Amino acid sequence: MSQDQEAGFLLQVISGPLAGQTARIPADRPLLVGRAPESDLSIASDGELSALHFSVELLDGGYLLRDLGSRNGTHVNRERARTTPLHEGDEIRAGGTVFSVVRRESSRPSSRASAPTRPAPPSRRSRRTAPAAPGAPFTASARQRLRQERSPLFAVLDAARDPRIRLLLGDAVEQSASLYTGIQGEILADVGPTLVHLPQGSSLLDALVDGGWGDSWGVFLTSTRPFGDVRKHLRRFLLVESGTGKQQYFRFFDPRVLRRYLPTCEPRKVEALFEEIEAFAMEAEDPGKLLRFTAHGGKAVREESTLERAD
């Protein structure tokens, strides 16, 4: 466990309606910040905040901020941020409120001078001319492999991962639905995990692979069950029990998480996850490879295919 993870971070309001208030960033689920009462840190009096504005979560030993489709944007150290790592001393501006990332044992925000030194963020010009996503040369081959699946194909997408996902889903004719329900589902409909059916010939499949292969937009799966049954089944795994008996948020729709989790999963959990699912498919850490997991004898069997690179 890293020193940062062991100590834990707090989000402290340093300017705005709730100046001085702090919120602990949980280790087992995202911290939600916004005007809505369902937020973990609810600032109802800040009219410039969105209902759910941004989240901060502990992922792979580091802290990650995600803008949740806010109308006014989220800025980290004065740079517009969609998804960005956080470090001690970072300043977050959202709506009319300014936050600071501080260690749990400290009640005061760290000075900017003591923050870890990091390279300067890229200029606007360099961001506009950024190279294509790592998986771009392999998307045609990935689409072909996914279309070869014999059973109906679905995807579970992290709608907060990239604004293009929400745009694609909004224009699509394919059936889709958030895995969240009730008030939480209404608030997080545009930024939560979303199940989508990808029938044969789906143009949405092409768009999702072309846009997100290698960038962790989501995972693909096959199932012969109806859409509603698949959604109900997957909802069971949004919160899972940890080894200590506590419930924790499970990002199974993130290929970086699922491809590490499945090979170490105990038999009863494998059987439960694959009860309605025939196979999971996703990008490998190397986007030139496609991973496919099936269940046999209580174990998740990993198949790795090398994708053809387009010239």
Secondary structure, DSSP 8 states (H G I E B T S, - for coil): --HHHHH-EEEEEEESTTTT-EEE--SSS-EEEESSTTSSEE-TT-TTS-SS-EEEEEETTEEEEEE-S-SS-EEETTEEESEEEE-TT-EEEETTEEEEEEETT-SS---GGGS--------HHHHHT----TTGGGHHHHHHHHHT-SS-EEEEEETTS-HHHHHHHHH--S-EEES--HHHHHHHTTTSEEEEEE-TT-HHHHHHHHHHTTTT-EEEEE-SS-HHHHHHHHHTTSEEE-TTS-EEE--TTSHHHHHHHGGG--HHHHHHHTSS-SEEEEE-SSTTEEEEEEEETTEEEEEEEE-----
